[in-house]
Amino acid sequence: MKENGPITGEHIADQLNLTRATLRPDLAILTMAGYLDARPRVGYFYTGKSSTQLLTENLQKIYVKDYQSIPVVVNENISVYDAICTMFLEDVGTLFVVDQQSLLAGVLSRKDLLRASIGKQELTALPINIIMTRMPNITMCEREDLLIHIAKRLIQKQIDAIPVVRKVEKGYEVLGRITKTNIAKAFVELGADV
């Protein structure tokens, strides 16, 4: 195809001594993968794109909304002990803290809870709003953000999860979360498509 494109499916089948029906699934796969392009009444031609270029194009089509998961949200007035229990029971590494209006007030990571538990403080009496990361120091994303950009933020900030938010009149409403696991799932699914 590099040398003879565009070339019809009939000509390809003739050159390979195959039927068009036999060749059709392979041409469909190569076209869907982006290695070939097809034009009606013209034929197939080689796009010239490398695997890396095709992977990059596919990454630019994956949005946060495609892979976000359900957030685990707690009220800012609970104790560090209750936050540890919630984190353990929900099997997550990050809790999103909301205020009385259910708006994002902070983020609480495993590291925050571990640091608080190392001291000699009474964990049932210590409120999480003392140890959490507060606004405006919270890294956030929106549903329409590209997943690849959020993956870069996770790496740059060295954090495990980012809340997916929607801007409302008085702050941010938590809609979901993106974690390193969500990113790994997208990566595995992208690899399975190849």
SULNORTA-V485751 format. One record per helix or strand. SS is the DSSP state (H for helix, E for strand). FROM is the first residue (numbers start at 1). TO is the last residue. If there is no record, write none. Layout:
BEGIN
ss:SS from:FROM to:TO
ss:SS from:FROM to:TO
END
This chain:
BEGIN
ss:E from:7 to:7
ss:H from:9 to:16
ss:H from:20 to:33
ss:E from:36 to:39
ss:E from:43 to:46
ss:H from:51 to:59
ss:E from:63 to:63
ss:H from:64 to:67
ss:E from:69 to:69
ss:E from:73 to:75
ss:E from:79 to:79
ss:H from:80 to:90
ss:E from:94 to:98
ss:E from:104 to:109
ss:H from:110 to:118
ss:E from:127 to:127
ss:H from:128 to:130
ss:E from:133 to:134
ss:E from:140 to:141
ss:E from:146 to:146
ss:H from:147 to:157
ss:E from:161 to:168
ss:E from:171 to:179
ss:H from:180 to:192
END
